[in-house]
Amino acid sequence: MRDKFFLATILLTPILVVIFSTLYFTMGMSPEGTKNNGEFFKSYFNFNEFKGSKGEQDLIGFEDGKWVLSVYVTDIEKSKESIYLMRQLNVALNRDINKLKRVIFYSNKLLEDDLRNIQIDYPRQILIEDKNGVLLNVLQRNSKINFNVENPIFVIDPYGRAVMYFNTDTDPKLILKDLKVLI
């Protein structure tokens, strides 16, 4: 009899937890707001929709299962701080450093030489050309800030979905805190 009671307790515990948590949530006792320090994009968009320069491959691959920390460069001088911050955040992740890759997007061909020099200064960054500027338009349309003027850091999940972006004045410690939660 004692073993049957013990077995019933083990089997019913997860069911009761799910039932009570569902009731708790549906009665309006759910968490309010978020504790994210970044800004979510207005609507969902997937990076697998964007094609490379020749049109047959994806703009960026997500087969490796890594998160992407990226900047869309429209002005070299304004983006240098964001690119430097991306590297510092990547280093600060310590053991999670291999769960993240850094990508720089650009559409202006005139910036290519400057970006190659930045890539020499900050190795392990991927340069991706957005030939028609379609990605920039989508980023601009789905954010509250002007991506042409400011060059903020934005995050893409391992499945290719744009998650959030960080305003240029966000404290790096708060960005790191969000990244540790995401990764």
C-alpha positions in Angstrom: 0.0 0.0 0.0 2.9 2.3 0.8 4.5 1.7 -2.5 1.3 2.5 -4.4 1.0 5.9 -2.5 4.6 6.7 -3.4 4.1 5.8 -7.0 0.9 7.9 -7.2 2.7 10.9 -5.7 5.5 10.6 -8.3 3.1 10.3 -11.2 0.7 13.1 -10.1 3.3 15.7 -9.1 4.1 16.8 -12.7 0.5 16.8 -13.7 -0.5 19.0 -10.7 2.4 21.4 -11.4 1.2 21.9 -15.0 -2.4 22.3 -14.0 -1.7 24.9 -11.2 0.8 26.8 -13.3 -1.7 27.0 -16.2 -4.5 28.2 -13.8 -2.1 30.7 -12.3 -1.2 32.1 -15.7 -4.8 32.2 -17.1 -6.1 34.0 -14.0 -3.9 37.0 -14.9 -1.0 36.3 -12.5 1.5 36.1 -15.3 4.7 38.2 -15.4 4.3 41.7 -16.6 6.7 43.2 -19.1 10.2 42.0 -19.7 13.5 42.6 -18.1 15.3 42.9 -21.4 17.6 45.8 -21.8 17.4 45.7 -25.6 14.5 46.6 -27.9 12.5 43.9 -29.6 11.9 44.3 -33.3 8.3 45.4 -34.1 7.5 42.4 -36.2 9.0 39.0 -36.8 11.3 38.5 -39.7 13.6 35.6 -40.6 17.1 36.0 -42.1 16.6 32.9 -44.2 14.4 35.1 -46.4 17.4 37.2 -47.5 19.5 35.8 -50.3 23.2 36.3 -51.1 24.6 38.4 -53.9 24.0 35.7 -56.6 20.5 35.0 -55.3 20.8 31.2 -54.8 22.1 31.0 -51.3 21.1 32.4 -48.0 22.7 35.7 -46.9 24.0 34.1 -43.8 24.0 30.4 -42.7 22.7 29.1 -39.4 23.8 25.4 -39.7 26.4 25.8 -36.9 23.7 26.6 -34.3 25.4 29.8 -33.1 23.8 33.1 -32.1 24.7 36.1 -34.2 25.8 39.4 -32.8 25.8 41.9 -35.7 26.0 45.5 -36.9 24.7 47.0 -40.1 27.4 49.5 -41.1 26.2 52.6 -42.9 28.9 55.0 -41.6 32.3 53.7 -40.6 33.0 56.3 -37.9 29.7 55.7 -36.1 29.9 51.9 -36.4 33.5 51.6 -35.0 32.2 51.9 -31.4 29.6 49.1 -32.1 32.1 46.9 -33.7 34.6 47.3 -30.8 31.8 46.7 -28.3 30.8 43.5 -30.2 34.3 42.2 -29.8 34.4 43.1 -26.1 31.1 41.4 -25.4 32.2 38.3 -27.2 35.4 38.2 -25.0 33.4 38.9 -21.9 31.2 35.8 -22.5 34.1 33.6 -21.4 33.1 30.0 -21.8 30.2 30.9 -24.0 32.4 32.6 -26.5 32.0 29.7 -29.0 28.2 30.0 -29.0 28.3 33.3 -30.8 29.6 34.6 -34.1 30.0 38.3 -35.1 28.8 39.6 -38.4 29.1 42.9 -40.1 26.5 43.7 -42.8 27.0 46.5 -45.3 25.5 47.6 -48.6 27.7 50.5 -49.6 30.6 49.1 -51.8 32.7 52.2 -50.9 32.9 51.0 -47.3 34.4 47.6 -48.3 38.1 48.6 -48.0 37.6 50.2 -44.6 35.7 47.2 -43.4 38.5 44.9 -44.5 40.9 47.0 -42.4 38.5 46.7 -39.5 38.4 42.9 -40.0 42.2 42.9 -39.7 42.0 44.8 -36.4 39.1 42.7 -35.1 39.6 39.1 -36.4 36.9 36.4 -36.5 34.2 38.7 -37.9 32.3 37.9 -41.0 31.6 40.5 -43.6 28.4 40.1 -45.6 27.3 42.4 -48.4 23.6 43.2 -48.6 23.7 44.0 -52.3 20.3 45.7 -52.7 20.0 47.1 -49.2 16.9 44.9 -48.6 18.0 43.9 -45.1 18.7 47.5 -44.2 15.1 48.4 -45.2 13.6 45.6 -43.2 15.7 46.5 -40.1 14.7 50.1 -40.5 11.0 49.3 -40.9 11.0 47.0 -37.8 12.8 49.2 -35.3 12.2 52.5 -33.5 15.6 54.0 -34.4 17.1 55.0 -37.7 19.6 52.3 -38.7 20.9 54.6 -41.4 22.0 57.2 -38.8 22.9 54.9 -35.9 24.6 51.6 -36.2 23.3 49.6 -33.3 24.2 46.0 -32.4 21.4 43.5 -33.1 21.0 39.8 -32.2 19.9 36.9 -34.4 19.0 33.6 -32.8 20.4 30.2 -34.1 17.4 29.7 -36.3 17.8 32.9 -38.2 15.1 35.0 -36.4 16.0 38.6 -35.6 15.5 38.9 -31.8 16.4 42.4 -30.6 18.7 45.4 -31.0 20.5 47.5 -28.5 20.5 51.3 -28.7 24.0 52.8 -29.0 23.7 54.4 -25.6 22.9 51.1 -23.8 25.3 50.2 -21.0 27.6 47.3 -22.2 27.1 45.5 -18.8 23.3 45.4 -19.5 23.9 44.1 -23.0 26.2 41.4 -21.6 23.5 40.5 -19.1 20.9 40.0 -21.8 23.4 37.9 -23.9 24.1 35.6 -21.0 20.4 35.0 -20.6 19.9 34.4 -24.3 22.8 32.1 -24.8 
